[in-house]
Amino acid sequence: MPFFVAISAYIEYLQRIWVNKLNIVTRNLRFPLLSIMLIIYTSVLIINIIPVYVLVTNISAYKVFWVQEFNGWLPNKWKHSIQIARDINRKLKDESQKRRILSTYSSGIDVLATFNPTGIDYIIHALGTPARSHYIESLLSSKPKYITTLREDYTHWETWVRRTNWWFYREFVRDYKPVEATFYNIIWQRLENPKKQVYPLAIYRIDKDSNNKTIINVLTNKRKNNTVHYAKIDLKY
């Protein structure tokens, strides 16, 4: 009962505000039910108008665009990605979907243009030896025309993904070259004449920094600045 008493008191309070400030009715002619319905109606109207206003504002300001294939809207930053997917579809219309794109992180490009030949949307889900073997086998058997990877300046996780999944990157970087970039990923195109690349043995130096810390220094060509090098290190202990 105290709860309903409090609600009734609050409604009466709102009623007095509406009556006094807006002069909807006179002091001698009050309609509690009418006031309550007016408050509810106004609240519902505001709640429903704001989202519509925001949507109309975004559309009118060209912040979103319509994607017919998705039957929906996307932010403008996706325009380039969607156009790339359409171009790939047009150029590779006679190719099997599994031979179009393999993405380490599937996105709108994949939904529009292809089916990931690995059957795994994100490379981080390729856990364990069987799953990783399947991932590599899918790459080697399908030989997709394009591969997409995330940009390191879009997410720092790409650095971690490349390091922990070098078993995949090592297989494709020698046969592909980067040809396009969107705001979030890099598109690699398969070379017409892939060459088997032989990785040279690295020159290294091992320094014992302390009793529990050893540093492995891999030496590179100092004349090549701003170049990223990766070294495969096998530890036996």
N, C-alpha and C positions, 0 to 999 in steps of 0.2 A: 504493500500500500504506500509506503513513503516514496517509492519510485514514481508511482503514478501521480502522487500529490506534487512532487517536484516538477514533473512534466507539465502538469496543469498550470502550475505557477509560472513556469517558463513561457508557456503559450500565452498566458494572460499578459505577461511582461511584453512579449513581442506585439501582442495586440495593442497595448497602450502606445507603443512606439509608432506603429503604423497609423493609429488613429490620430495621435497628437501632431506628428510631423507632416503627414501627408494629407490630413483632413479628408480622409476617405469617407468617413461618416461623422456625424455629430456625436457629442458626448452622450446624448440621450437616445441615440439610435445606433447601437453596436451589434455587429453580427460576428460572433466568435468563429463560427464554422466558415463563413466567407473569408475571414482574415487568414485562417489556417490554410484554406485551399489556395489563397492567393500566394502565400509564402511558399507552399509546396510547388505550385505551378512556376513561380519565378525561379526557384532553385533548379528545377528540372530543365527549364528553358536555358538557363546559363550553362549548365553542365553539358547540354547537347550542342549548344551553339559554338562554344570555344573550340572543340576538336574540328568541327566543320570549318570554322574561320581559319584555323591554323593550316588545314589541308588546302583550302582555297588560296591562302596567302602563299604557301610554298609553290603551288602550281603556277600561280600568276607571276611569281618572282623567278620562275624557271629553275627552281632548286631540285626538281625531280623531272623524270621523263618516263613516258609510257613504253613498256617492253611488250610487244604483241605476243611474243613466244611464251612469256610468263603470265600474260594476262594480268599485269600489275605494274606498279610504279617502282622506280629505283632512283636513288640520289644521282645527281648529274655526274659525280666522280666515276660512275660505272660506265659512262658512255663509251669510253675508249675500249674497255674490256669487252662489252657487248659487241662492238663493231669488229673487234679481232675475232671473236667467236663466229660471227656471221661470215667474215672473210674466209676463215678456215673451212666452214661448212661449204661455201661456194667452191673453193679451190679443190677440196677433197671430197666432193659429193659422190664420186665413184669409188672412194676408198671405204673399207670397213670402218665402222666407228671405233673399233679397238686399235686401229692403226693411225688415229688422228692425234690424240693428245693423251699424255700421261702426266698427271699433276701430283706433286708430293702433298699438296693441300688443295683438294678439289673445291671449286667455287662456281660462280655463275657461268664462267667460260665453259666449264665441263658440262654443266647441266644443259647448256644451249648447243654445244658442238659435238659432244662425244659421250662415250662411256669409258670410265677408267679401266684399262685392260687388266689392272691388278685386282680389281674388285675391292680395293681398299681405299677409302676416301682420303685418309691421312697416313703418311708414312710412319708416324709415331705409333700407329696401331699394328704395324708389322712386327709383332713381338715373337721372339723365339726363332730358332733355326729353321723350322719348317716354313713359317710365314715369310721370313726373309728370303729363303730360297725360292719360294713361289713368286715373290715380288721381282726378284732378279730375272727369273725365268720368263715372267710376263714381259719384261722390258726386252729381253733378247729375242723372244719369239715374235712379238708384235712389231718391234722396230717402229714405234710411233714417229710420225713426222715432226711432232712438237712435244716438248716437255716444258712444264712450268714449275718454277720454284718461287718461294717467297723472297722478297727483297729484304736485305739486312737493315736498310734504313727505314723499313716499314715496321719490322718487329725484330728485336734482338734475338728472339727465339730461333731465327733462321741460322744464326751462327752455331747455336747449340745443336740444331737438327742436322746440319751438315757434318759437324764433328762426330756426332754419335751414330750417324748413318752414312759414313763415308763409304761403306761397302756398296752403296747404291750410286753415289755421286761419282765414285771412281770409275764406274762402268760406263757412264754416259758422257762425261765432260770431254772425252777425247773424240767423240763422234758427233757432237753438237756445238753450235755456236749461238750466242745470244743475239737475237734480231729485233726484239720489241720489249718494251717495259710499260707496265701500267703503274698506278699509284701503289700497288701492293705486291706485284709479282714480276718475274722475268720470264720471257718466252724464248725458249731455245729451239732452234731449227736443226734438223738432222742434216749433216753434210751429204752432198751428192756422192762423194767418194770417201767414206770414212777410212781413216788410216789407223792401223793398229799402232798405238803409241807405246813405246817402251820407256818405263820410268827409270831414270838412272839411280844408281846407289848414292845415297846422301853422304856428305862429309859431316861428321859430327864430333863433338867433344863432350866427355862426361866429367863433370866437376862435382866433387863431394862437398856440399856446402856445410853440412854438420853431420852429427851421428844419425840423425833421422831425416835428412833432406839431401837428395841428389838431383842435380840439374843436368838435363840433357840439352846441349846446344847444337842445333842443326844449322850448319853454315850454308849461306846462299850467295848468289852472285851480287856483289855490292853495287855493280853498275846499273842494275835494274831496280829503280826506285818505285815505290808504290805498287809493288807486285806481291800478291798473296801466294805463299807456297804452303803446300801440305806435304807432310812426311808420314809414311806409315812406319810405325815403330812396334816391333814385336818384343815383348818382355818375357823372359824366362826366369822364373824364380821358384 
